[in-house]
Amino acid sequence: MNKKVLSFHINFNTSLLQNLKIFKNFGLISKFSIEKINNKYYFLIQINIIKNTFFIKNIKLLSTPSKPFFITIKALNLLNKKSGNSVYVISSGMGNITHHNALKLNKSGKLLYVFY
């Protein structure tokens, strides 16, 4: 298999840090670090690209600032039964967490995005 590493910088943001941790846990990115360049902080993100191997096909944004979508525990339980391999990310009082963790912690919140 041909394996390549794609690296890029994006501006530092604390809410993005939570999402990067989720992406790392699911293998969407291989690693990330914080770098200071010209007195500004950036994330250096590295993604391993393996030819003809795909973990996910899509990431879909579910809530926007003008149209938030909140979900209850009951609805999360239904979603969990129907979701298959999809992973939903929820913004709760504990930060951004996956729907699996939200169910374990009995937390509801704003449904941010799904990757499948």
Contacts in CASP RR format, 6 or more apart in sequence:
PFRMAT RR
TARGET T0000
AUTHOR 0000-0000-0000
METHOD contacts of the structure
MODEL  1
MNKKVLSFHINFNTSLLQNLKIFKNFGLISKFSIEKINNKYYFLIQINII
KNTFFIKNIKLLSTPSKPFFITIKALNLLNKKSGNSVYVISSGMGNITHH
NALKLNKSGKLLYVFY
1 50 0 8 1.000
1 51 0 8 1.000
1 52 0 8 1.000
1 53 0 8 1.000
2 50 0 8 1.000
2 51 0 8 1.000
3 48 0 8 1.000
3 49 0 8 1.000
3 50 0 8 1.000
3 51 0 8 1.000
4 48 0 8 1.000
4 49 0 8 1.000
5 30 0 8 1.000
5 46 0 8 1.000
5 47 0 8 1.000
5 48 0 8 1.000
5 49 0 8 1.000
6 46 0 8 1.000
6 47 0 8 1.000
6 49 0 8 1.000
7 44 0 8 1.000
7 45 0 8 1.000
7 46 0 8 1.000
7 47 0 8 1.000
8 44 0 8 1.000
8 45 0 8 1.000
9 35 0 8 1.000
9 37 0 8 1.000
9 42 0 8 1.000
9 43 0 8 1.000
9 44 0 8 1.000
9 45 0 8 1.000
10 16 0 8 1.000
10 42 0 8 1.000
10 43 0 8 1.000
10 45 0 8 1.000
11 40 0 8 1.000
11 41 0 8 1.000
11 42 0 8 1.000
11 43 0 8 1.000
12 34 0 8 1.000
12 40 0 8 1.000
12 41 0 8 1.000
12 42 0 8 1.000
12 43 0 8 1.000
15 96 0 8 1.000
16 43 0 8 1.000
17 43 0 8 1.000
18 95 0 8 1.000
18 96 0 8 1.000
19 89 0 8 1.000
19 96 0 8 1.000
20 29 0 8 1.000
20 32 0 8 1.000
20 43 0 8 1.000
20 45 0 8 1.000
22 89 0 8 1.000
22 96 0 8 1.000
22 97 0 8 1.000
22 98 0 8 1.000
23 29 0 8 1.000
24 30 0 8 1.000
24 31 0 8 1.000
24 32 0 8 1.000
26 55 0 8 1.000
26 87 0 8 1.000
26 115 0 8 1.000
27 55 0 8 1.000
28 47 0 8 1.000
28 55 0 8 1.000
28 56 0 8 1.000
28 115 0 8 1.000
29 45 0 8 1.000
29 46 0 8 1.000
29 47 0 8 1.000
30 46 0 8 1.000
30 47 0 8 1.000
30 48 0 8 1.000
31 45 0 8 1.000
31 46 0 8 1.000
32 43 0 8 1.000
32 44 0 8 1.000
32 45 0 8 1.000
32 46 0 8 1.000
33 43 0 8 1.000
33 44 0 8 1.000
34 41 0 8 1.000
34 42 0 8 1.000
34 43 0 8 1.000
34 44 0 8 1.000
35 41 0 8 1.000
35 42 0 8 1.000
35 43 0 8 1.000
35 44 0 8 1.000
36 42 0 8 1.000
56 115 0 8 1.000
56 116 0 8 1.000
57 116 0 8 1.000
58 115 0 8 1.000
58 116 0 8 1.000
59 113 0 8 1.000
59 114 0 8 1.000
59 115 0 8 1.000
60 113 0 8 1.000
60 114 0 8 1.000
60 115 0 8 1.000
60 116 0 8 1.000
61 112 0 8 1.000
61 113 0 8 1.000
62 69 0 8 1.000
62 88 0 8 1.000
62 111 0 8 1.000
62 112 0 8 1.000
62 113 0 8 1.000
62 114 0 8 1.000
63 69 0 8 1.000
63 91 0 8 1.000
63 110 0 8 1.000
63 111 0 8 1.000
63 112 0 8 1.000
63 113 0 8 1.000
68 110 0 8 1.000
69 110 0 8 1.000
69 111 0 8 1.000
70 108 0 8 1.000
70 109 0 8 1.000
70 110 0 8 1.000
70 111 0 8 1.000
71 79 0 8 1.000
71 90 0 8 1.000
71 108 0 8 1.000
71 109 0 8 1.000
71 110 0 8 1.000
71 111 0 8 1.000
72 108 0 8 1.000
73 102 0 8 1.000
73 103 0 8 1.000
73 106 0 8 1.000
73 107 0 8 1.000
73 108 0 8 1.000
76 90 0 8 1.000
76 99 0 8 1.000
76 102 0 8 1.000
76 103 0 8 1.000
76 108 0 8 1.000
77 103 0 8 1.000
79 88 0 8 1.000
79 99 0 8 1.000
80 99 0 8 1.000
80 100 0 8 1.000
80 103 0 8 1.000
83 99 0 8 1.000
85 116 0 8 1.000
86 114 0 8 1.000
86 115 0 8 1.000
86 116 0 8 1.000
87 98 0 8 1.000
87 99 0 8 1.000
87 100 0 8 1.000
87 114 0 8 1.000
87 115 0 8 1.000
87 116 0 8 1.000
88 98 0 8 1.000
88 99 0 8 1.000
88 111 0 8 1.000
88 113 0 8 1.000
88 114 0 8 1.000
89 96 0 8 1.000
89 97 0 8 1.000
89 98 0 8 1.000
89 99 0 8 1.000
89 111 0 8 1.000
89 112 0 8 1.000
89 113 0 8 1.000
89 114 0 8 1.000
89 115 0 8 1.000
90 96 0 8 1.000
90 97 0 8 1.000
90 98 0 8 1.000
90 99 0 8 1.000
90 102 0 8 1.000
90 107 0 8 1.000
90 108 0 8 1.000
90 109 0 8 1.000
90 110 0 8 1.000
90 111 0 8 1.000
90 112 0 8 1.000
91 109 0 8 1.000
91 110 0 8 1.000
91 112 0 8 1.000
92 102 0 8 1.000
92 105 0 8 1.000
92 107 0 8 1.000
92 108 0 8 1.000
92 109 0 8 1.000
92 110 0 8 1.000
93 107 0 8 1.000
93 109 0 8 1.000
94 105 0 8 1.000
94 107 0 8 1.000
96 112 0 8 1.000
97 105 0 8 1.000
97 107 0 8 1.000
101 107 0 8 1.000
102 108 0 8 1.000
102 109 0 8 1.000
END
